[in-house]
Amino acid sequence: MTSPATDTPLDPAARHQPLDAGRPGPGTPTAALVILTVLLIASVTAGLAIGSVHVPPGQVWGIVTHAVGADPSEPEWSRARETIVLDVRAPRVLLGAVTGAGLAVVGTAMQALIRNPLAEPYLLGVSSGASLGAVTVIVFGVTLFGPVSLSVAAFAGALGALILVYATARTGGRITSVRLVLSGVAIAAVLTAVLDLLLLTTDRGNEARAVLAWTLGGLGGVSWGTLWLPSTALLVGIAVLLLHARNLNLLLAGEEAATSMGLDVARFRARMFVLLSLVTGVLVAAAGPIGFVGLMVPHTVRLFVGGDHRRVLPTAALGGAVFLVWADIAARTVAAPMEIPVGVLTALCGGPFFLWLMRRDARRAAGEGVA
């Protein structure tokens, strides 16, 4: 017997959404992980090499190995190139990899927890909540938690937004795909309006412009001193989710089935919501709201490794890292010397993907005779 708090059946059409729980993919998980690892190494190399000053890939790795003490030979490159690779590009590329991996993992877990293939931090308003929390701290100069005040506020905003969307979408113990997305869009619109109001009413014009640019999503401005927090959040998030991969698989089979297998759905979902809000809040505080990574990457990797979260989570992390590193490379080079916010590029990719996903699911539901 499930309590009203845990009884959240989906609408009939959503029961047929292709989350592919337990279905094997056409390739082996090991092969996918190896290929994506190689792609990530190549992507990081490209991210360090490509820019206004081109650095050959061989020289990139020479600079890196020399910096870590693995190459004691005399450098053959200028000090300026070493500074560009190590102090300017390396933190940015690594933040892109960490943020892409984190958003992909969060999107994967959200789709299982809510049993909705359209679930994603940006679409559900979670990123907007995190942004509002972070901007509030910036505008009012709150330093209650010291150097992590921004991340704490972003976490609180993300968690509050997720709870609000979930509660708004739930009516009569039911959550439909359409209601969930509409609730997320509505909550995100309200939160964004409040955020814009804060920016318009602040008397610090230069700071407001910088924050406005940050709300479009970007990886610039990161340093080695600030990279540790999003990296830690990612590692903790992936580790905890992998430990609970079996429970995520059970939720895809239905809440009644999960309860019969001994899972306390309400408690598990509450804990996961806190974890996902924490990871999302820290990532948004570091890189701004970057949308659709958590929607596109999980659906793509499931085509290759199936729906088992023991396979999907690590594969999605690598795929998200590769995707966002290349998105940042494009953001830096497409309109050089002007830099396009990386969040704009991911939205240009994610918007059509979202529409295609909705049309595909509608066709499947119609083909199966679901009203």
Secondary structure as a PSIPRED ss2 file (coil, helix, strand):
# PSIPRED VFORMAT (PSIPRED V4.0)

   1 M C   1.000  0.000  0.000
   2 T C   1.000  0.000  0.000
   3 S C   1.000  0.000  0.000
   4 P C   1.000  0.000  0.000
   5 A C   1.000  0.000  0.000
   6 T C   1.000  0.000  0.000
   7 D C   1.000  0.000  0.000
   8 T C   1.000  0.000  0.000
   9 P C   1.000  0.000  0.000
  10 L E   0.000  0.000  1.000
  11 D C   1.000  0.000  0.000
  12 P H   0.000  1.000  0.000
  13 A H   0.000  1.000  0.000
  14 A H   0.000  1.000  0.000
  15 R H   0.000  1.000  0.000
  16 H H   0.000  1.000  0.000
  17 Q C   1.000  0.000  0.000
  18 P C   1.000  0.000  0.000
  19 L C   1.000  0.000  0.000
  20 D C   1.000  0.000  0.000
  21 A C   1.000  0.000  0.000
  22 G C   1.000  0.000  0.000
  23 R C   1.000  0.000  0.000
  24 P C   1.000  0.000  0.000
  25 G C   1.000  0.000  0.000
  26 P C   1.000  0.000  0.000
  27 G C   1.000  0.000  0.000
  28 T C   1.000  0.000  0.000
  29 P H   0.000  1.000  0.000
  30 T H   0.000  1.000  0.000
  31 A H   0.000  1.000  0.000
  32 A H   0.000  1.000  0.000
  33 L H   0.000  1.000  0.000
  34 V H   0.000  1.000  0.000
  35 I H   0.000  1.000  0.000
  36 L H   0.000  1.000  0.000
  37 T H   0.000  1.000  0.000
  38 V H   0.000  1.000  0.000
  39 L H   0.000  1.000  0.000
  40 L H   0.000  1.000  0.000
  41 I H   0.000  1.000  0.000
  42 A H   0.000  1.000  0.000
  43 S H   0.000  1.000  0.000
  44 V H   0.000  1.000  0.000
  45 T H   0.000  1.000  0.000
  46 A H   0.000  1.000  0.000
  47 G H   0.000  1.000  0.000
  48 L H   0.000  1.000  0.000
  49 A H   0.000  1.000  0.000
  50 I C   1.000  0.000  0.000
  51 G C   1.000  0.000  0.000
  52 S C   1.000  0.000  0.000
  53 V C   1.000  0.000  0.000
  54 H C   1.000  0.000  0.000
  55 V C   1.000  0.000  0.000
  56 P C   1.000  0.000  0.000
  57 P H   0.000  1.000  0.000
  58 G H   0.000  1.000  0.000
  59 Q H   0.000  1.000  0.000
  60 V H   0.000  1.000  0.000
  61 W H   0.000  1.000  0.000
  62 G H   0.000  1.000  0.000
  63 I H   0.000  1.000  0.000
  64 V H   0.000  1.000  0.000
  65 T H   0.000  1.000  0.000
  66 H H   0.000  1.000  0.000
  67 A H   0.000  1.000  0.000
  68 V C   1.000  0.000  0.000
  69 G C   1.000  0.000  0.000
  70 A C   1.000  0.000  0.000
  71 D C   1.000  0.000  0.000
  72 P C   1.000  0.000  0.000
  73 S C   1.000  0.000  0.000
  74 E C   1.000  0.000  0.000
  75 P C   1.000  0.000  0.000
  76 E C   1.000  0.000  0.000
  77 W C   1.000  0.000  0.000
  78 S C   1.000  0.000  0.000
  79 R H   0.000  1.000  0.000
  80 A H   0.000  1.000  0.000
  81 R H   0.000  1.000  0.000
  82 E H   0.000  1.000  0.000
  83 T H   0.000  1.000  0.000
  84 I H   0.000  1.000  0.000
  85 V H   0.000  1.000  0.000
  86 L H   0.000  1.000  0.000
  87 D H   0.000  1.000  0.000
  88 V H   0.000  1.000  0.000
  89 R H   0.000  1.000  0.000
  90 A H   0.000  1.000  0.000
  91 P H   0.000  1.000  0.000
  92 R H   0.000  1.000  0.000
  93 V H   0.000  1.000  0.000
  94 L H   0.000  1.000  0.000
  95 L H   0.000  1.000  0.000
  96 G H   0.000  1.000  0.000
  97 A H   0.000  1.000  0.000
  98 V H   0.000  1.000  0.000
  99 T H   0.000  1.000  0.000
 100 G H   0.000  1.000  0.000
 101 A H   0.000  1.000  0.000
 102 G H   0.000  1.000  0.000
 103 L H   0.000  1.000  0.000
 104 A H   0.000  1.000  0.000
 105 V H   0.000  1.000  0.000
 106 V H   0.000  1.000  0.000
 107 G H   0.000  1.000  0.000
 108 T H   0.000  1.000  0.000
 109 A H   0.000  1.000  0.000
 110 M H   0.000  1.000  0.000
 111 Q H   0.000  1.000  0.000
 112 A H   0.000  1.000  0.000
 113 L H   0.000  1.000  0.000
 114 I C   1.000  0.000  0.000
 115 R C   1.000  0.000  0.000
 116 N C   1.000  0.000  0.000
 117 P C   1.000  0.000  0.000
 118 L C   1.000  0.000  0.000
 119 A C   1.000  0.000  0.000
 120 E C   1.000  0.000  0.000
 121 P C   1.000  0.000  0.000
 122 Y C   1.000  0.000  0.000
 123 L C   1.000  0.000  0.000
 124 L C   1.000  0.000  0.000
 125 G C   1.000  0.000  0.000
 126 V H   0.000  1.000  0.000
 127 S H   0.000  1.000  0.000
 128 S H   0.000  1.000  0.000
 129 G H   0.000  1.000  0.000
 130 A H   0.000  1.000  0.000
 131 S H   0.000  1.000  0.000
 132 L H   0.000  1.000  0.000
 133 G H   0.000  1.000  0.000
 134 A H   0.000  1.000  0.000
 135 V H   0.000  1.000  0.000
 136 T H   0.000  1.000  0.000
 137 V H   0.000  1.000  0.000
 138 I H   0.000  1.000  0.000
 139 V H   0.000  1.000  0.000
 140 F H   0.000  1.000  0.000
 141 G C   1.000  0.000  0.000
 142 V C   1.000  0.000  0.000
 143 T C   1.000  0.000  0.000
 144 L C   1.000  0.000  0.000
 145 F C   1.000  0.000  0.000
 146 G H   0.000  1.000  0.000
 147 P H   0.000  1.000  0.000
 148 V H   0.000  1.000  0.000
 149 S H   0.000  1.000  0.000
 150 L H   0.000  1.000  0.000
 151 S H   0.000  1.000  0.000
 152 V H   0.000  1.000  0.000
 153 A H   0.000  1.000  0.000
 154 A H   0.000  1.000  0.000
 155 F H   0.000  1.000  0.000
 156 A H   0.000  1.000  0.000
 157 G H   0.000  1.000  0.000
 158 A H   0.000  1.000  0.000
 159 L H   0.000  1.000  0.000
 160 G H   0.000  1.000  0.000
 161 A H   0.000  1.000  0.000
 162 L H   0.000  1.000  0.000
 163 I H   0.000  1.000  0.000
 164 L H   0.000  1.000  0.000
 165 V H   0.000  1.000  0.000
 166 Y H   0.000  1.000  0.000
 167 A H   0.000  1.000  0.000
 168 T H   0.000  1.000  0.000
 169 A H   0.000  1.000  0.000
 170 R C   1.000  0.000  0.000
 171 T E   0.000  0.000  1.000
 172 G C   1.000  0.000  0.000
 173 G C   1.000  0.000  0.000
 174 R E   0.000  0.000  1.000
 175 I E   0.000  0.000  1.000
 176 T C   1.000  0.000  0.000
 177 S H   0.000  1.000  0.000
 178 V H   0.000  1.000  0.000
 179 R H   0.000  1.000  0.000
 180 L H   0.000  1.000  0.000
 181 V H   0.000  1.000  0.000
 182 L H   0.000  1.000  0.000
 183 S H   0.000  1.000  0.000
 184 G H   0.000  1.000  0.000
 185 V H   0.000  1.000  0.000
 186 A H   0.000  1.000  0.000
 187 I H   0.000  1.000  0.000
 188 A H   0.000  1.000  0.000
 189 A H   0.000  1.000  0.000
 190 V H   0.000  1.000  0.000
 191 L H   0.000  1.000  0.000
 192 T H   0.000  1.000  0.000
 193 A H   0.000  1.000  0.000
 194 V H   0.000  1.000  0.000
 195 L H   0.000  1.000  0.000
 196 D H   0.000  1.000  0.000
 197 L H   0.000  1.000  0.000
 198 L H   0.000  1.000  0.000
 199 L H   0.000  1.000  0.000
 200 L H   0.000  1.000  0.000
 201 T H   0.000  1.000  0.000
 202 T C   1.000  0.000  0.000
 203 D C   1.000  0.000  0.000
 204 R C   1.000  0.000  0.000
 205 G H   0.000  1.000  0.000
 206 N H   0.000  1.000  0.000
 207 E H   0.000  1.000  0.000
 208 A H   0.000  1.000  0.000
 209 R H   0.000  1.000  0.000
 210 A H   0.000  1.000  0.000
 211 V H   0.000  1.000  0.000
 212 L H   0.000  1.000  0.000
 213 A H   0.000  1.000  0.000
 214 W H   0.000  1.000  0.000
 215 T C   1.000  0.000  0.000
 216 L C   1.000  0.000  0.000
 217 G C   1.000  0.000  0.000
 218 G C   1.000  0.000  0.000
 219 L C   1.000  0.000  0.000
 220 G C   1.000  0.000  0.000
 221 G C   1.000  0.000  0.000
 222 V C   1.000  0.000  0.000
 223 S C   1.000  0.000  0.000
 224 W H   0.000  1.000  0.000
 225 G H   0.000  1.000  0.000
 226 T H   0.000  1.000  0.000
 227 L H   0.000  1.000  0.000
 228 W H   0.000  1.000  0.000
 229 L H   0.000  1.000  0.000
 230 P H   0.000  1.000  0.000
 231 S H   0.000  1.000  0.000
 232 T H   0.000  1.000  0.000
 233 A H   0.000  1.000  0.000
 234 L H   0.000  1.000  0.000
 235 L H   0.000  1.000  0.000
 236 V H   0.000  1.000  0.000
 237 G H   0.000  1.000  0.000
 238 I H   0.000  1.000  0.000
 239 A H   0.000  1.000  0.000
 240 V H   0.000  1.000  0.000
 241 L H   0.000  1.000  0.000
 242 L H   0.000  1.000  0.000
 243 L H   0.000  1.000  0.000
 244 H C   1.000  0.000  0.000
 245 A H   0.000  1.000  0.000
 246 R H   0.000  1.000  0.000
 247 N H   0.000  1.000  0.000
 248 L H   0.000  1.000  0.000
 249 N H   0.000  1.000  0.000
 250 L H   0.000  1.000  0.000
 251 L H   0.000  1.000  0.000
 252 L H   0.000  1.000  0.000
 253 A C   1.000  0.000  0.000
 254 G C   1.000  0.000  0.000
 255 E H   0.000  1.000  0.000
 256 E H   0.000  1.000  0.000
 257 A H   0.000  1.000  0.000
 258 A H   0.000  1.000  0.000
 259 T H   0.000  1.000  0.000
 260 S H   0.000  1.000  0.000
 261 M C   1.000  0.000  0.000
 262 G C   1.000  0.000  0.000
 263 L C   1.000  0.000  0.000
 264 D C   1.000  0.000  0.000
 265 V H   0.000  1.000  0.000
 266 A H   0.000  1.000  0.000
 267 R H   0.000  1.000  0.000
 268 F H   0.000  1.000  0.000
 269 R H   0.000  1.000  0.000
 270 A H   0.000  1.000  0.000
 271 R H   0.000  1.000  0.000
 272 M H   0.000  1.000  0.000
 273 F H   0.000  1.000  0.000
 274 V H   0.000  1.000  0.000
 275 L H   0.000  1.000  0.000
 276 L H   0.000  1.000  0.000
 277 S H   0.000  1.000  0.000
 278 L H   0.000  1.000  0.000
 279 V H   0.000  1.000  0.000
 280 T H   0.000  1.000  0.000
 281 G H   0.000  1.000  0.000
 282 V H   0.000  1.000  0.000
 283 L H   0.000  1.000  0.000
 284 V H   0.000  1.000  0.000
 285 A H   0.000  1.000  0.000
 286 A H   0.000  1.000  0.000
 287 A H   0.000  1.000  0.000
 288 G C   1.000  0.000  0.000
 289 P C   1.000  0.000  0.000
 290 I C   1.000  0.000  0.000
 291 G C   1.000  0.000  0.000
 292 F C   1.000  0.000  0.000
 293 V H   0.000  1.000  0.000
 294 G H   0.000  1.000  0.000
 295 L H   0.000  1.000  0.000
 296 M H   0.000  1.000  0.000
 297 V H   0.000  1.000  0.000
 298 P H   0.000  1.000  0.000
 299 H H   0.000  1.000  0.000
 300 T H   0.000  1.000  0.000
 301 V H   0.000  1.000  0.000
 302 R H   0.000  1.000  0.000
 303 L H   0.000  1.000  0.000
 304 F H   0.000  1.000  0.000
 305 V H   0.000  1.000  0.000
 306 G C   1.000  0.000  0.000
 307 G C   1.000  0.000  0.000
 308 D C   1.000  0.000  0.000
 309 H H   0.000  1.000  0.000
 310 R H   0.000  1.000  0.000
 311 R H   0.000  1.000  0.000
 312 V H   0.000  1.000  0.000
 313 L H   0.000  1.000  0.000
 314 P H   0.000  1.000  0.000
 315 T H   0.000  1.000  0.000
 316 A H   0.000  1.000  0.000
 317 A H   0.000  1.000  0.000
 318 L H   0.000  1.000  0.000
 319 G H   0.000  1.000  0.000
 320 G H   0.000  1.000  0.000
 321 A H   0.000  1.000  0.000
 322 V H   0.000  1.000  0.000
 323 F H   0.000  1.000  0.000
 324 L H   0.000  1.000  0.000
 325 V H   0.000  1.000  0.000
 326 W H   0.000  1.000  0.000
 327 A H   0.000  1.000  0.000
 328 D H   0.000  1.000  0.000
 329 I H   0.000  1.000  0.000
 330 A H   0.000  1.000  0.000
 331 A H   0.000  1.000  0.000
 332 R H   0.000  1.000  0.000
 333 T H   0.000  1.000  0.000
 334 V C   1.000  0.000  0.000
 335 A C   1.000  0.000  0.000
 336 A C   1.000  0.000  0.000
 337 P C   1.000  0.000  0.000
 338 M C   1.000  0.000  0.000
 339 E C   1.000  0.000  0.000
 340 I C   1.000  0.000  0.000
 341 P C   1.000  0.000  0.000
 342 V H   0.000  1.000  0.000
 343 G H   0.000  1.000  0.000
 344 V H   0.000  1.000  0.000
 345 L H   0.000  1.000  0.000
 346 T H   0.000  1.000  0.000
 347 A H   0.000  1.000  0.000
 348 L H   0.000  1.000  0.000
 349 C H   0.000  1.000  0.000
 350 G H   0.000  1.000  0.000
 351 G H   0.000  1.000  0.000
 352 P H   0.000  1.000  0.000
 353 F H   0.000  1.000  0.000
 354 F H   0.000  1.000  0.000
 355 L H   0.000  1.000  0.000
 356 W H   0.000  1.000  0.000
 357 L H   0.000  1.000  0.000
 358 M H   0.000  1.000  0.000
 359 R H   0.000  1.000  0.000
 360 R H   0.000  1.000  0.000
 361 D H   0.000  1.000  0.000
 362 A H   0.000  1.000  0.000
 363 R H   0.000  1.000  0.000
 364 R H   0.000  1.000  0.000
 365 A H   0.000  1.000  0.000
 366 A H   0.000  1.000  0.000
 367 G H   0.000  1.000  0.000
 368 E C   1.000  0.000  0.000
 369 G C   1.000  0.000  0.000
 370 V C   1.000  0.000  0.000
 371 A C   1.000  0.000  0.000
